[in-house]
Amino acid sequence: MSSATQPTPTSKAMIWTGRVISGITVLFLIFDGVTKVMKESHVMAASAKMGYPASAIVGTGVTLLVCVALYVIPRTSILGAVLLTGYLGGAVATHVFIRDPLFDTVFPIIFGAFVWGGLFLRDGQLRMLIPVRR
């Protein structure tokens, strides 16, 4: 097999850094999804401020939890990352639409970077698809 089709070598430090970044990101996203499913009062108030009906919040939370589950499973992690990117992109669009402050708008972008950064560090095949040139 040629070197062009083999995953790039991965150090233990790179794998563990990716796992830590992914783990922190997953914990936050699970917390966010669960608070939506539980209809926590702060989440309901924030969602109403953004113009989302209360009836949409549980479905949004379930969608987020399904995307996170796909991200956590190694065989479907790239699909999960793609779906989380779409979910977080919707969050960015909502914040832009309601003219939220810059930090609120950039916050989902940061988590999107964490989703892909953690996966990039722990998945040699992904690094092969998206090479970083020296």
N, C-alpha and C positions, 0 to 999 in steps of 0.2 A: 504494500500500500504506500502511495507517495506521501510525502510529508505535508502536502497541501490538503489532504483529506483527514489528517489525524488531528485530534484535539490538542491544543497547546498545553504544555506541562503546567501543572497547578501545584503551587507550594502549599504546605499545611497552613501557613499563616494567611495565605490568600483565601483558602477555603473557609477558615474560621472567621476571618473578617467578613466574608460574604454571608456566612451563617448568622453572625451577630447583627449585621445590618438588616438582613431579611427577617430575623427573629423579632427585632424591635419594631420593625415596620408591620409585621403580621400581628403582633400584640396590639398595636395601636388600631389597626384596621378591624380586628376582632372586637375590640372595645367599642369602636364606632358602630359596627354592625349590630352588636348586641344591644346597645342603648337605643338604637332605632327600633329593633324588634320589641323591646320592652316599653317603647313609647315614653322614655324618660322625659320629664317635664322641660328640661333645658333644650333637649333635642327638638321637642315639639314646638317650643317657642321660636327657636332658630329657624326651623323649617317653615313655620308660618311667616316669619319675617322675609324669607326668601321666596315666598309665594307658592310653596308646595302645600297641597291639601293634606290634612291629617291622614286621610285614607291611603295615601301613597307612601307613607313613611315605613311601615312594616315591610312592604314589598321591596323598598329600596334597601333596607337592612338585610333582608334575605338575599337579595341580589349580590350585595357586597360580601356576605359570608360565603356564598357559593363561589364567587371569584377568588376569594382568599383560599378556600379549600383547594381549588384547582391550582393555585400558585404554590401551595405547600406540598402537593404531591409531585415528586420528582418527574414522573412521566408526563405530567400536564402543566409543569411550571411555566413554560413559555406561553402557553395558551392563557393561563391565569394572569401572567404579566400583561399580555395584550388586553385582556378584558379589564384588568385593574386600570390600565392606562386610559381606556375609554371611560370608565367610571369616574376617575379623577379628572379627566378632561371635561366631563359634564359638570363637575364641581367648580372647576375654573370658570367655565362659561356662565354658570349661575352667579358666581361672585362678581364677574365682570358686568353682567346684566343688571344686577342690583346696585352696582357702583360701590362695592365694599372697599375698605382700605386695602392698600397694596399687599400687606402681609397676609391678610385673609385670602387674597387672590393667589398669591405665590405659594402658600402652604401646601395645597394639593400637588403643585408642580414639584416641590421638594420631595414629597412622598413618592411621587412617580419616579423621580430620580433614584430614590432609595430602593424601590421595587426592582428597577432594572440594574442598578449598581450592585446590589446584593446578589442577584442572579448572575450577573456578568462575572463576578469574582469567584463564584462557586461552580460555574458550568463551563467547562472547556470547549464544548461544542458551540456554545453561544459566542465565546471569544473568537472562535474560528470564523463565525459568520460576520462578526463585527470586529475586525482586527484593529488594534491600536498600534500605529506606526511609531517607530523610534527614530 
